Amino acid sequence: MTSTHPHDVVPGSVPQHGSPGHSPHPTHRDEVAAAASELIGGPQGRRAVPGGWWTPLRVVVLVTLGMFALGMVQKLPCYNGAWFSGQTSQYVHACYSDIPHLFGGRGFADGLVPYVDRIPDAVSGGMEYLEYPVLTGVFMQIAAWLTPGGGAVQHQEQLYWLVNAGMLMACAAVLAVCVTRTHRRRPWDAMFVALAPALALTATINWDLLAVSLTAAGMLAWSRGRAVLAGVLIGLATAAKLYPLLLLGPLLVLCLRAGRLREFGRALGGAVGAWAVVNVPVMLLAPEGWAKFYTFSQERPVDFGSIWLILSQRLQTPLENANTFGTLLMLLGCGGIAALALCAPRRPRFAQLAFLVVALFILTNKVYSPQYVLWLIPLAALARPRWRDFLVWQACEVMYFLGIWMYLAYTGSGDAHQGLPTEGYQLAILVHLCGTLYLCALVVADALLPERDPVRTDGSDDPSGGVLDGARDRFTLGRFAAAAGRGPEPEAPLVRWGARGHHGGAGRDGRD
């Protein structure tokens, strides 16, 4: 039997899908991981015995829960009073959370039904209905039901945050399990999620972890070849947050290149069906309340964290066309990602394109809340598992996390000694943007030069690709795209459109 040890793999070759092979320990693949391992005795030795109770899955889940708990500790100053003693204090301690404020501000404390009951202006400050997608609203309502009643409002808000933190911790555990199992031969890549500083800092700011965990579950299902289930989970994630819908774009172009459009159709059908099951009843029962999320997203002005905020502040004028410009840039960027998917010398991995399209949405959007980094963390772990680059990006995100709270402290107090002035906050935004662009550039380089892709160095093709893993290309664009001499022989010749716009037939070996 041919060995599939990484050192025995012929460069550019790909083992058959599902073939067994040796998976080296991360301390043998990554110099940062090797250096960090000195704290616990150094890299794994060749005589180390695998197995036992401390499996990668259990270790990753426990570390994730430990980091989540540290994030809860970081919120203690606010829990102990800063949420309720005026705005400035919660910003100075960098422990702000939407959760306790929206318990009363969106009518949960008064027993109002989300999307159905109009929220009084005196309670909501002008937000007539809950401005979150339906599944997130259900999550919030369940937490409200689980929150003990009675006592002071402040005490109830504290309990509401604790209940939500417990439910979000369960989401974090699901996230850890899904990322660990998505790349079967690389379970330790999930440690990027577990140890991400931004996960601990932002996990309980809002309810984004619900959508993030459902998205990770959908990617796990796709990696196992279960297209319908993957679509259902992505549809449910989209019912909790809009961004998971973007993952269908990379799946479309990758399935087009591999000739697997039937599987994409199944995933699309599952996504539409699951989204409709959650949304249509509320849409019919309370159309105005249901539409609030979409109208609010469209109508909200340029806000924190975006490049548009810097431009509006520099130009000293509101950018009324930010929606148009952002949408145009998003469409152009998606066209570039599609071209990359169809023209790269080797079909890019699903996780790589998923990271790029979500990062593009974040970079072009008119608002960037600190917890949005949660969308990218699991995708980055699967797309670019290199500790140096991941930590550089995380350092940029931590700087932005501190920057926005210091800026809000400054705007709330007007005291430069207690916060960050406008120019400093603009610098924090640029650091966030540059950090995200840095990681995007590395992912694009890996797609164009697949021999430098960390996941493919052991001969793997696309561990998160499911039916795409090891599949032969059926359609490519451009003369630089390889003719897909990988995997089993195709049932039909490869169609490849060249630089002059003509296509040629394939020879007996499947190449032009």
N, C-alpha and C positions, 0 to 999 in steps of 0.2 A: 504493500500500500504506500502511495506517495506521501511523504511528510508534508505537513502544512505549517511547520514551524516558521515563524517570520523570516528567519535567516535562510530558509530553504525556498522561499517563494521567489519565482522569477519576476523581476520588475515588470509591472504592467499587467501581470496575470491576475486572475480572480478565481478563487476557489468556487466550486459549485455551491449553490445556495443550500445552507443548512449543513455543510460539511463540517466535521469536527476539526478542531485545531487548537494549538496551544495559545493561551492568552497571557502574555507576559504581565507581570505586576506593574502598576503605574510607576513605582520607584525605579524601574528599569527603562521606562520610556521617556520620563520627564525629569529634567535636571532640577527643577524647583521642587518637585515631589521627592526626589532623592535627597536633596539638602534638608528639606523639612523633616524627613524620616529620621534624621539623626537625633531628634528629640526623643524618639522611642526606640533607639537602638540601631538605626541605620536601615538601608534597603533590605528587602526580603532576600534571604539567602537561598542558595540552591537546595539546601537540605530542609528548608521549611516544609512542614506538612500541611497541605491545604485541607479545608473542611473544618469540622467542629461546629460549635454553636455560633461562633463569630463569623458568619457568612457576610459577604459584601452587602447584601440586602439589609440585614439586621443592623450592621454598623452604620450604613448610610441613613437609615430611618432614625436610629437613636441620635446620631449627630444632628440630623435635621431638627428633631424635636428639642434637642438641647439648645441649638442656635435660636429656635423660635422662642424658647423660654427666656433666653438672654434678651431677646427683643422685647418681651413683655416686661422684664426688669427695667429696661431702658425707658419704658413708659411710666415708671412708678412716680416720678415727680408730678406728672399730669394726673395720674390716678388719685394721688393724695391731695389734689387741690388745684393744680395749675390749669386744668380744663375749666375750672369754675371761678377763677379769681381774676378774670380779665384776659384779653387776647395775648398781651405781650408775654406773660409768664410762660405759657405753653410753647411759644416760639423760641424764647431764650433757652429753654431746656430741650428744644428739638424733639418734643414728645407728642406733637399734635396728632389727633386722630379724628376722622369724620364721624366715627361710630357713636360716641356718646352724644355728640351735638345733634345728630339726626334722629336720635331716639325721640326727643321732644320736638325737634324742628320739622319732622315729617309726619307727625301725628301718631306715632306708635304708642307714645305714653298715654294718649287720649283714646286709644282703641279704634282709630280710624282705619278703614280698609284701604290699602294701597290701590291706586288707579281708579277706585270707585268713588271714594269720598274726597271732596274738595278740601284742601288744607286751608284754614283761615290765615289771612295775611299776617295777623298778629303773631302767629306761631311760626310760619315758614319764611317770613320776610319777602313774600311775593311769589313763591314757587307754589302754584296751585295744586300740582300733583307730584307724586314721586318721580324724580328724573332719572331713574335707573331702569335697565332692561328687566323683563318680567321675572326671569329666574333668580336674578339678584334680589328683586323685591320679595319673592317667596322666601328666600334665605333670610332676609331681614325680618320678615314677618314671623317665621318660625322662631328666630332668636327672641323676638318680642314676646311670643307666647311662653317661651321657656324662662323668661326673666320674672322673678318673683315680684308681685305687686306690693303696694303699701309702702309707707315710709316717705322720706323726703325725695324730691325729684332728683337731686344730686346723687343720692344713694342708688336710685333705680338706674340712672345713667351709668354709674360705675358697674353695677351688676350686668347691665346690657352689654357693656364692653367685654366683661369677663366671659359671658355666654358666647358672644361672637368670637372671642379669642379661642375658646375651646373648639368651636366648630371650624374655625379657620386652621387650627392646629391639625385637625383631622384631614383637612384639605392638603396641608403641607405634607403629611404622612403619605397620602395618596400620590402626591406629586413625586415624592422620593421613590416610592415603589415603582411607579411607571417609568421614570427616567432610568432607574437601575436596570429594569428588564428590557428596555427598548433596544439597547445594544448588548446582545447576549454575551458576546465575548469581551465586552468592556464595561462590566458593571460598576467599576470604580469611577467611571466618568461622572456618575451621579453625585460624587463628592463635591463637584463644582457647585451643585445646587445646595448641598447640605451646608457648606462652609461659606457661602456667599454672604459677605457683610450686609449687602443691600437687602437680602431676604430677611435678616433679623430686624433691620431698621424699619422696613416698610410693610411687613406682613400684616400688621393690624391697623394701618392707616385707613384702609378701605376694604372692600370685599373682593378685590381682584383675584385673590387666590382661588376662589371658586371656579372662575373661568380658566385660570391657569392650570389647575388640576384636571379639569375636564378636557382641556386641550392636550395635556400630556397623556391622558388615558386614550384619547383618540389617536394620537401618534403611536402609542403602544399597540393598539388594535390594528392599525395599518401595517405596522412592522410584522405582525403575525399573519398578514394576508386576509384579515377580516374586514373587507371594504365597507360592508353595510354598517357594521358596528362602529367602525371608525367614523363614518359619516354621521351616524346618530349622535355620537359623543361630541363631534365638532359642531353639530347643530345645537345641541344642548349648551355647549360653551358659548356659541354665538347668541343664544337666548339669555346668557348672563353678562356678556360683554361683546362688543362688536368685532374686535380684532381677530378672533379665531376664524371668521369668515375668510380672511385673507389667505389662509393655508390652502384653500381650494384652488387658488391660482397656480402655485407651484405644482400641485398634484396634476392639474390639467396639462401643463406643458411637459412634465416628465412622463406622464402616461401617453401623451402624443408621441414623444420621441421613442418610447419603448413599444408603441403599438398596443397599449393596455387601456384603451378608452372605455372598454366595457366595465372594467373595475372602477374607473373614475365615475362613470355613470351611476354605479351602485352606491358609491360614497356620496355623490351629489344627491341622489334620491333619499338616502338615509338622513342627510343633513337637513334637507328641505322639510322632510316629514317630521323630524324631531323638533325643529324650530316651530313649525306650524302647530304641532300638538300643544306646545307651551303657550304660544302667542295668540292663536286664533280665538280661543275662548275669551281671553281678556279683551282682544280687539273688538269682538262683537258685543261684549257686556259693557265695556267702558272705553269707547274709541278715543275720546279726548284724553283720558288719563293714560291710555296705552301709548298714544302718539307723543306724549310729553318728552320722552327720552330723545326721540328723533328730531323733534322741533327744537329742543334745547340745544342739542349737539350742533344743529345747523345755524342757529341764531346767536349762540354765545359769541362774544367778542374775542379778539386776541387775548390770550391769557398767559399765565406763568409758564416759564420753561421753554418757550418756543423761540425760534429765530425771528418770527414775526413780531414778538414783543420787543426784541432788541431794535428792529427796524422802526417800529412805531415810536419807541422812546427816542431813538436818535433823530428821527424825522419830526418828532413832536406832533404827530398827527395819527389818528386812528386809521388802520389799514382795513377799509371796508371791503376790499377785494381779496382779503386773505384766503377766504374759502376757495375762490376761483384759482388763485395762484397755487395754493396748496394742492388742490385737486389736479391741476395741470402737471405739477411736478411729480405727484404720485403716479399719474398715468404714464408719464415719460419714464419714470424709474421702473415701473412694472414692465414696460416695453424692453428696457435694458436687461432686466432679470430674465424675461422670456428669451431674449436673444442669447444671453449667457447659457440658459438651459439647453437651447437647441444648437448652439455653435461651439460649445466647449469640446475639447478633444475627447473627453470622456463624460458621460452623463453625470451632472452634479448630483450630490446626495440630497434627499428630500429635506433633511434638517438644515443643510446649507441654504437652500432657497427659502425655506420657511423663516429662518433667521433674517435673511436679507429683506424679505417683503415686510415683515413686522417692523424691522428697524427703519425701513423706508417710511412706513406710516408714522412712526414716532418722530422722525426727523422733519417731516413735512407738515405735521399736524399743527394746529394753532394753539394747542395747549399740551404741556407735559407735566403731569402730576408725578410726585416722587415715586408713588407705588407702581407706575407704569414699567419700571425696570423689572418688575416681576414677570412681565410678559416675555422678556428676552432671556432671563437667566437659564431656564431649562433648554431653550433653543441654542443658546451659546454653548452650553455644556455638550450638546450633541453635535453642533456644527464645528466647533473649534476647541477641542479639549487640550489646551496648552495652558499650564498654570501661569506662566509669565504674562501672557497676553490677557488672560481672564482677569488677573489681579490688577493689571494696568487699567482695564476698563472699569473694574469695580471701584478702584481708587477714585476715578473720575466721577462715578455715580455717588460715592460717599461725599465727595466735595460738593456736588450739587445738592445733595440732601441737606447738608449743613448750610449751604448758601441760601436756599430758599427760606429756611426758617429764620436765619439771621436778617434777611431782607425784610421779611414780614415783621420781625421785631423792630426793625428800624422804621418802617412805614407806620407801625402802630404807636411808636413812642416819639419818633422824630429825633432820637438821641443816637448819634453816630457811635458813641461809646458802648451802646447796647445792641448794636446790630450792624448790618452791612448796607452801605449806600447803594444807589442805583448802579453806578459803574462797577462796583464789586459784584453785584448780582449778575450783571451782564457777562462778566468774566466767568462766573460759575456756570452760566448757561453755555458759554462757548466751550468750557472744559467738558461738560456733558456731551455736547455735540461732537467734539473732536474725539472723545473716547469711543463713542458709538461708531463714528466713521472709521476709526482705526481698526476696530474689530471687523467691520464690514469689508475693509480693504483686504484684510488677511483672508477672510472667507472667499472673496472673489479670486484672490491669488491662488488659493487651494483648488478652486474649481478649474482655473485655467492651467494650473500646473499640478495635476492630481498626484504626482509622485511626492509632493511635499505635504499632502493632506495627512494629518496625524492619524486619522481613522483608517486610512488605506495603506499605511506602511506595512501592515501584516498581511497584505493581500486581500483584504476585504473589499467588497464593492460598495454596497449601501445597506448597512445593518438595519437602518430604520425604514428602508424602502419597501419592505413587504414583497409584493409581486414584481417590483422594480429591481430588487436585489439580484444581480447576476443576469438580468434580462438583456437580450440582444436589441440593439437599436433598430428601429424600422424607419425613422424619419429624422433627418438632421438638416441644418442649414449651414451653408458656407463651406469653403474648401478646407477649413481648419478642423472640422468635426471628424473624428475618427469614424470609420465605417463599421464600428461595433463588432469586431471579431471576438466577442466574449459571450459566454453562456452557450446554450444549446443552439443548434441550427434553426434559423427562423423558418416559419411556415410560408412566408412571402418575401420577395426580394426587398432589400433596403432601398428606400427612396431618399435621395439626398439632393437638395437644391444647391447648386454651385453659385459662385460669385456672379456669374453672368445670367443667372435666373433660369438655366435649363436643368433638367434632372436626367440622370443616367440610370440605366439598369444595373443590376448587381451581377457579378460573375458567380462562378460556382462557389467561391469562398465567401460570398456576401459582400465583397468590396467592389467599388466602382472600377 
